[in-house]
């Protein structure tokens, strides 16, 4: 949190769905608490994100990932960070 605003580092995803899924699947995770991965793709249609979600479920079922909109994402970050020291 920065002045009460949830923050998270950002990464740019590769253009290809398969490559993007590999980047997300390889991101570090902490089993003790939620881990957030803020990634963006420029000028991608909604189908691209749907295909990415499907690819993650089919090719990386061991990775507990949920693709969400920015409002939900930062709401979850805020909830996870509440009560933690800055």
C-alpha positions as CSV (number, residue, x, y, z in Angstrom):
1,X,0.0,0.0,0.0
2,X,1.2,3.4,-0.8
3,X,-0.7,6.2,0.9
4,X,-3.7,3.9,1.3
5,X,-3.7,2.9,-2.4
6,X,-2.9,-0.8,-3.3
7,X,0.1,-1.2,-5.5
8,X,1.7,-4.1,-7.3
9,X,4.7,-4.3,-9.7
10,X,3.7,-4.6,-13.4
11,X,5.0,-6.7,-16.2
12,X,4.3,-6.6,-19.9
13,X,3.3,-10.0,-21.4
14,X,4.6,-11.4,-24.7
15,X,2.2,-11.1,-27.7
16,X,1.6,-14.8,-28.1
17,X,-0.9,-16.6,-25.8
18,X,1.4,-19.6,-25.3
19,X,4.3,-17.4,-24.3
20,X,2.2,-15.2,-22.1
21,X,0.8,-18.3,-20.3
22,X,4.4,-19.6,-19.7
23,X,5.4,-16.2,-18.1
24,X,2.4,-16.3,-15.8
25,X,2.9,-20.0,-14.9
26,X,6.6,-19.3,-14.1
27,X,5.8,-16.4,-11.8
28,X,6.8,-16.9,-8.1
29,X,4.2,-17.9,-5.6
30,X,4.0,-18.0,-1.9
31,X,1.8,-20.8,-0.6
32,X,1.3,-19.0,2.7
33,X,-0.6,-16.0,1.3
34,X,-2.1,-14.7,-2.0
35,X,0.4,-13.7,-4.7
36,X,-0.6,-11.0,-7.2
37,X,0.8,-10.8,-10.8
38,X,-0.1,-7.5,-12.5
39,X,0.5,-8.0,-16.2
40,X,-0.7,-6.1,-19.2
41,X,-1.0,-6.6,-22.9
42,X,-1.4,-3.8,-25.4
43,X,-4.3,-3.7,-27.7
44,X,-5.5,-7.3,-27.2
45,X,-9.1,-8.2,-27.8
46,X,-11.2,-9.9,-25.0
47,X,-10.8,-13.2,-26.9
48,X,-7.0,-13.1,-26.3
49,X,-7.6,-13.0,-22.5
50,X,-10.2,-15.7,-22.7
51,X,-7.7,-17.9,-24.7
52,X,-5.0,-17.1,-22.2
53,X,-7.2,-18.2,-19.3
54,X,-8.1,-21.4,-21.2
55,X,-4.4,-22.1,-22.0
56,X,-3.4,-21.6,-18.3
57,X,-6.2,-24.1,-17.2
58,X,-5.3,-26.7,-19.9
59,X,-1.5,-26.5,-20.0
60,X,-0.7,-25.4,-16.5
61,X,-3.4,-26.9,-14.2
62,X,-1.0,-26.9,-11.2
63,X,-0.9,-23.1,-11.3
64,X,-3.9,-21.5,-9.3
65,X,-4.4,-18.5,-11.5
66,X,-7.5,-16.4,-12.0
67,X,-7.5,-13.6,-14.6
68,X,-9.6,-10.7,-13.4
69,X,-10.4,-7.1,-14.3
70,X,-8.3,-4.2,-12.8
71,X,-11.0,-3.2,-10.3
72,X,-11.3,-6.7,-8.8
73,X,-7.5,-7.2,-8.9
74,X,-6.7,-4.1,-6.9
75,X,-9.6,-4.7,-4.5
76,X,-8.1,-8.1,-3.8
77,X,-4.6,-6.6,-3.4
78,X,-6.1,-4.0,-0.9
79,X,-7.9,-6.8,1.0
80,X,-4.7,-8.9,1.2
81,X,-2.5,-5.9,2.3
82,X,-4.9,-4.5,4.9
83,X,-3.3,-4.7,8.4
84,X,0.2,-5.3,7.1
85,X,3.0,-2.8,7.9
86,X,4.1,-0.6,5.0
